[in-house]
């Protein structure tokens, strides 16, 4: 009888050990999966320009990190936008941002490394589409940049768009897009006035060359970027920013690239 009890006790111990190991493995694999998912969703790659908007309930500013130039630009908005929303900021500056950070207690007077440190340490309290890995990388990058290479530009909301664009285009031009030297035509088929002009302003501020803006009387649903020959950096960059599909075409007329704005883009416009 003693032997049977001993065997029974040993068996229960083995089951408990196997169960504990199983639980540990499940938790471990779950953590690994979550980390891999966060890494996959991270956007800042320590190579390409990365621009974020930061806002509290009083004001908004833009911070642009330039790893290739080892610089950071801070755009401070003097005056009130219609609201502190991302759409109003993008419309005023006519740029695209890669992420946003919002918190009512965020101190925008702090230097960039201090600001990014507060974002990282209080990450769970911020409204943001950064990942924790992005926040960590941006903090590390900001710590490596000397103060002399962190520039600040103040832009008043009272300025006209042409005056704003002079500053923005000098700071936000994409060197690879400029090097691509592709001509661009824009057709507004969304039945919304001035969409073509707004997109042209965005592309020009990025360093693109818009040569023609037209309006199509026939309203089209599908937004597309048409190109001939090899798919270039400009096509790929614009497709990612706008969320438009890219389509190879045989003949586009006067431009190398033609962008058609359709009604399907209206709920998610970035310009």
C-alpha positions in Angstrom: 0.0 0.0 0.0 2.8 2.4 0.8 4.3 1.9 -2.6 1.0 2.6 -4.3 0.6 5.8 -2.4 4.2 6.9 -3.2 3.6 6.1 -6.9 0.3 8.0 -6.8 2.0 11.0 -5.2 4.9 11.0 -7.7 2.4 10.8 -10.6 0.5 13.9 -9.3 3.8 15.7 -8.9 4.8 14.9 -12.5 1.4 16.2 -13.8 1.8 19.4 -11.7 5.3 19.9 -13.1 4.2 19.3 -16.7 1.3 21.7 -16.3 3.5 24.4 -14.8 6.0 24.0 -17.7 3.1 24.2 -20.2 1.7 27.4 -18.6 5.2 29.0 -18.6 5.7 28.1 -22.3 2.3 29.5 -23.2 3.1 32.8 -21.4 6.6 32.9 -23.0 5.3 32.3 -26.5 2.6 34.9 -25.9 5.1 37.4 -24.9 7.4 36.6 -27.8 4.4 37.0 -30.2 3.4 40.4 -28.7 7.0 41.6 -29.0 7.2 40.5 -32.6 3.9 42.2 -33.4 5.1 45.5 -31.8 8.4 45.3 -33.8 6.4 44.7 -37.0 4.1 47.7 -36.2 7.1 50.0 -35.4 7.8 52.7 -38.0 11.0 54.5 -37.1 13.9 52.7 -38.7 16.9 55.0 -37.8 17.4 55.8 -41.5 14.5 57.6 -43.0 13.0 60.9 -41.9 10.4 60.4 -39.2 7.9 63.2 -38.3 5.6 63.3 -35.3 3.1 65.8 -34.0 3.0 66.5 -30.2 0.1 68.2 -28.5 -1.3 69.1 -25.2 -4.7 70.8 -24.7 -3.3 74.2 -25.5 -0.9 73.9 -28.5 0.6 71.6 -31.0 4.1 71.3 -32.6 5.9 69.1 -35.0 9.2 67.3 -34.5 11.0 65.9 -37.5 13.9 63.5 -36.9 16.4 63.2 -39.7 18.8 60.3 -39.1 20.6 60.6 -42.4 21.5 64.3 -41.6 21.9 63.8 -37.8 19.5 66.6 -37.2 16.1 67.4 -35.6 13.7 70.1 -36.6 11.0 71.5 -34.3 8.1 73.4 -35.8 6.3 75.5 -33.2 2.9 76.8 -34.1 2.3 80.4 -33.0 -1.4 81.1 -32.7 -4.4 78.9 -32.7 -5.4 76.4 -35.3 -9.1 75.8 -35.8 -8.6 73.0 -33.4 -5.7 71.0 -32.1 -6.7 68.1 -34.4 -4.2 66.2 -36.6 -6.3 67.2 -39.7 -6.1 70.9 -39.0 -2.3 70.7 -38.4 -1.7 68.8 -41.6 -4.0 71.1 -43.6 -2.2 74.2 -42.2 1.4 73.0 -42.9 0.4 70.6 -45.7 2.7 67.9 -44.6 2.2 64.3 -43.5 3.2 63.1 -40.1 4.2 59.5 -39.2 2.7 59.5 -35.8 1.1 61.7 -33.1 1.5 62.1 -29.4 -1.1 63.7 -27.2 -1.4 64.3 -23.5 -2.8 67.3 -21.6 0.2 67.4 -19.2 2.8 67.3 -22.0 5.3 70.2 -21.6 6.2 71.4 -25.1 8.7 73.8 -23.7 11.0 71.0 -22.8 14.0 70.2 -25.0 13.4 67.2 -27.4 15.4 64.6 -25.4 13.5 65.5 -22.2 10.2 65.5 -24.1 10.8 62.1 -25.6 12.0 60.8 -22.2 8.6 61.8 -20.7 6.8 60.1 -23.6 8.8 56.9 -23.1 8.5 56.8 -19.3 4.8 57.6 -19.3 4.0 55.8 -22.5 0.8 54.1 -21.2 -0.7 57.5 -20.3 -0.3 59.0 -23.8 -2.7 58.9 -26.7 -0.4 57.9 -29.5 0.1 55.6 -32.5 3.8 55.2 -31.8 4.9 51.8 -30.4 6.9 51.6 -27.3 9.9 50.6 -29.5 9.4 53.7 -31.6 9.4 55.8 -28.5 12.5 54.2 -27.2 14.4 54.6 -30.5 13.3 58.2 -30.9 14.5 58.9 -27.3 17.9 57.3 -28.0 18.3 59.1 -31.3 17.4 62.5 -29.7 20.0 61.9 -27.0 22.8 61.5 -29.7 22.0 64.8 -31.4 24.0 67.8 -30.1 21.9 70.9 -29.2 23.4 72.8 -32.1 21.8 70.3 -34.5 18.3 70.7 -33.1 16.7 73.6 -34.9 13.5 75.4 -34.1 11.2 77.3 -36.5 8.2 79.3 -35.4 5.3 79.5 -37.9 2.4 81.9 -37.2 -1.1 80.8 -38.0 -1.7 84.3 -39.5 0.7 83.5 -42.4 -0.6 82.8 -45.9 0.0 79.4 -47.3 2.7 80.6 -49.7 4.7 82.0 -46.8 4.2 78.8 -44.8 5.3 76.7 -47.7 8.6 78.6 -48.1 9.6 77.4 -44.6 8.1 73.9 -44.9 9.6 73.0 -48.3 13.1 74.1 -47.2 12.9 71.8 -44.1 10.7 68.8 -45.3 11.9 68.2 -48.9 12.6 64.5 -49.4 16.1 64.2 -50.9 15.3 60.9 -52.6 12.1 62.2 -54.1 13.9 65.3 -55.4 16.6 63.1 -56.9 14.0 61.0 -58.7 13.0 64.1 -60.8 9.6 62.7 -61.9 6.9 65.0 -63.2 3.5 64.6 -61.7 -0.1 65.2 -62.9 -3.0 65.3 -60.5 -6.7 64.7 -61.5 -9.4 65.5 -59.0 -12.3 63.1 -59.7 -13.8 63.2 -56.2 -16.2 66.1 -56.8 -14.7 68.1 -53.9 -13.3 71.6 -54.8 -9.6 72.3 -54.5 -8.5 68.7 -53.6 -6.1 68.7 -56.5 -4.5 72.0 -55.3 -4.2 70.7 -51.7 -2.5 67.5 -52.9 -0.2 69.5 -55.2 0.9 71.7 -52.2 1.7 68.6 -50.2 3.7 67.0 -52.9 5.6 70.3 -53.7 6.5 70.7 -50.0 8.0 67.2 -50.2 10.1 68.2 -53.2 7.9 66.8 -55.9 7.4 68.4 -59.3 3.6 68.9 -60.1 3.2 70.1 -63.7 -0.6 69.9 -64.1 -3.8 69.9 -62.0 -7.1 69.0 -63.7 -10.7 68.3 -62.6 -12.6 65.3 -64.1 -16.3 66.1 -64.5 -17.0 62.3 -64.3 -16.8 61.5 -60.6 -14.6 58.4 -60.0 -14.7 56.2 -57.0 -11.2 54.6 -57.1 -8.0 56.5 -56.2 -4.9 55.4 -58.1 -1.3 56.4 -58.9 -0.5 55.6 -62.5 3.1 55.3 -63.8 5.0 54.1 -66.8 8.1 51.9 -66.9 9.9 51.0 -63.7 8.1 51.7 -60.4 10.2 54.4 -58.8 10.8 55.7 -55.3 8.4 58.6 -55.9 5.5 56.2 -56.8 6.2 54.0 -53.8 6.5 56.9 -51.4 3.3 58.6 -52.6 1.4 55.3 -52.6 2.4 54.7 -49.0 1.6 58.3 -47.8 -1.8 58.6 -49.6 -2.9 55.0 -49.4 -3.6 54.9 -53.1 -2.9 51.8 -55.2 -0.1 52.1 -57.8 -0.9 50.9 -61.4 1.4 50.5 -64.3 0.2 52.3 -67.5 1.4 52.5 -71.1 0.7 56.1 -71.8 0.1 59.0 -69.3 0.5 62.1 -71.5 2.7 64.9 -70.4 3.7 63.6 -66.9 5.7 60.6 -65.7 3.2 59.9 -62.9 -0.6 60.6 -62.8 -2.5 60.7 -59.5 -6.3 60.3 -59.6 -8.2 61.3 -56.5 -11.4 59.3 -56.2 -14.2 59.4 -53.7 -12.9 56.4 -51.8 -10.1 58.6 -50.5 -12.4 61.1 -48.8 -12.8 59.4 -45.4 -9.0 59.0 -45.0 -7.5 62.1 -46.5 -4.0 63.1 -45.3 -4.0 66.5 -47.2 
